[in-house]
C-alpha cells in the first residue's frame, strides 16, 4: 500500500528524559499576576492553573499513556495529517464496526473502559449480537495525532463500506461542543439515522481501514 491508505503499527514510548524535561519546563513557568476579581470573569484563575501545573509536574504518572500498548494501535494519514487510532476486533462473528471519537479536551484514554463491554459483551452480561469492532481515533491536535495547520479538516469525503458501520462522536468531533452524533453508513454511501456533517470527520478512516485492516 502507499499514500494515505498506509496503515502502520504504533506503540507508545515515553522516554524518561522526555518526562524529566517536561516536568522541568512546567516548573519553570513564568506566571502572570493574579486576577483582579475573586471569580472566573477574567478567565481561568491563577490558583487553579498553578495547582494543575503542580499536579502535572509532581503527581501525574505520564507513563500511564503506555497502557494503550495493551491494545492494537495504528497510525495513518488523512488529508496530509497523521492520525493515531486504536482498532480492536470482537471475537464474536458479525460484530458491527463502530468508530468512537473522544471529546474536547480529551483523549482515547477516556474511552478504554468501554472496550471490553463493547467488543466482548458476553463477558459483561450482554449478548453476542451486541458486539462491536471498535475504532478509537485521536482527533487532530490531540494525543498522538498530528496538529492541523488551521482548524479541523473538513473530513466528509466519500465513504465506501462493505457492511454498515456506526459512528459516535462528541465535542470537537461532532457538530457542536458536547453534542454526541450517531449515524449508520451502508454500502454505496447511503446514510441512516441522525447523522450530521460533523460526524463525518473521521469517515475517511473507512478507506484506509478497509484497505489495511481487512
N, C-alpha and C positions, 0 to 999 in steps of 0.2 A: 504493500500500500504506500501511498505518498500523499503529500499535501495535507489538506485539512481533515482527511479521514484517518490519519495516523493515530493509532492508539498505543500509548506507551505505559508500561507498568510503572508504578510510583510508590516510593516508601518515604516516610517522614524521617528526616535526620536532623537532630538538634545538637550540634557540636557544643561542648562545654564552653569553649572560648567565646562562641557567639552569645550564649546566655550571659556570661560574665560581662561582656561588652554592653549588652542590652541593659543590664542592671546598673552598670556604671553610668550610662547615658541618662537613664531615668533619674538616678540620684543627683545628676548634675544639672537638672532642670533649673532654669532661671525663672523664678516665679514672679508674676505681676503683683501689684499692690492689691489689697483686699477690696472687695466690692463695697460700695457706699451704703447699701441697704442690707437688711437682715433677711431678705428673701431673694428668690431667683429671677427677679425682674431684669437684672443686668447680665443674665447668662448663668452658666454653671458657676457655683460658688467655689471660692478658692479652697476652703477647707475640704470640700468634697473631692476636688481634684488632687489635693495633696494626700489625702487618705488613699485614694485609688492608686496614686504613684507609689506610695509606701507599700501597698499590697502587692503591686506588680514586682517591685524590687526585692521585697523581703519574704512574702508569704506564698505567692502563686508558684505552682510547680509547672514550669514551662515545658518540662519533658512529658507532661500529660498528653501533648499532641501526638506522641508516639503510640498512644492507644489505638490510633487509626490504623496502625500497621497490622492489627489483628484482622482487618477486613481487606478485600481486594480493592486496590486503588489504582487509578489510571489518570493520565493527562491526555488531552487532545487539543486541537486548535480550531477555533470557530471565529470567523471574520478577522483572522490575524491575531487573535488573542488566546493565550494559553489558558485552558480550563481544566481544573482538577475535579475529579469526581470519584465516588465510591460506587461499585457495582456488585451487588450481592444477589445471587440467584437462589431461588427457593428450591428445596429438594422435592417439592410437590409438582407434578405434571400440570400443564395448562395454567401455571401461575400468571397473573396479569401484570405486565410491566407497569411500574409506577415511578414517575420522576417526582421527587420531593425537593423543593428548594427552601433553604433556611431564610430567616428574616433579616432585617436590618436594624441595628447591627447584630451580627450573629455568626455562626459557623456551622459546619456539618457536625461538629461535636455534639451540638444540642439535639441532633436527630438520632444519635446512637441508640437511645433507649427504645426506639420503635423498630429497629432492625430485626430483632428476634421475633416479636409478636407478628410482624407483617410477613416475614419470609417463612416462618415456621409456626403457623397458628395452632397446629395440633399440639404443640408442646406448651401452649399457653391457654388451653381450654377452648380453642376455636376449631374450625373445620378446614380440611384440605382445600376446599373450594374458595376459602377466604385468602389464599396465599398470593403474595406479590413477589415479582422480581424487582428489586429496588435499584434505582439510580439516584444518588445523592450528590449533586454538583455543588462546588463552592462558587457562589455568584461572583461576577467580576469585581476585582478590587478587594476580595476577602480570602482569607486562608491562603491556599497555595495556587489560586488562580491569578492570572495577570491583571495588571492595573489598566483600565481603559484610559485612552488619552483624553476623552471628553464625554463624560456621562456613560450610561449603559448603551451598548449597541442595540439596534432595533432588530433583534433576532426573531423574526416572524416569518422565516423562509418556508419553502415548500417542505412538507412532511410526507415521507414515503414510508409506510409501515406495513409489515406483513400480517400484523394482527393488531387489534385495538390496544391502546395503552392509555393510561391516565396520568394527569399532571396535577400536582397540588403545590401551589406557591403562595407565599405571603410576603408582606412588607415590600422591600425594594424589588422583589422578583414578580410582584403582582401589579395590578393597575394602580392601587393606592396603598399607602402605608397601613399595615396591619389588616388588610383585607384579603383573606385567602381566596384563591381561584381554583376551579377544578373543571376539567373537560375530558372528553374521550375522543381520540382520533382513530379513524378506521382506515383500512386500505383505500388508497386513492385520495386520501386527504380530507374526507368528509368529517365534519365536526358535530358532536352531540353534547348536550349538557350546557352548563352556564360558563362556557369558556370566554376568554377575552384576549385581546392582543397582548396584554401584559403577561398572560400565561405562556405566550409563545417564545419567550426569551431564550429558553433552553431547548426549543423544539429541534433546532439544528443538530442536537446531540443524537437524534434518531438516525441520521445518516451515518456518522462515524460508528455509532454503536452497532448498527445493522451490519456494517462492513467489517468491523474489527472484533466484535464480541459474539457473533452468531455461532 
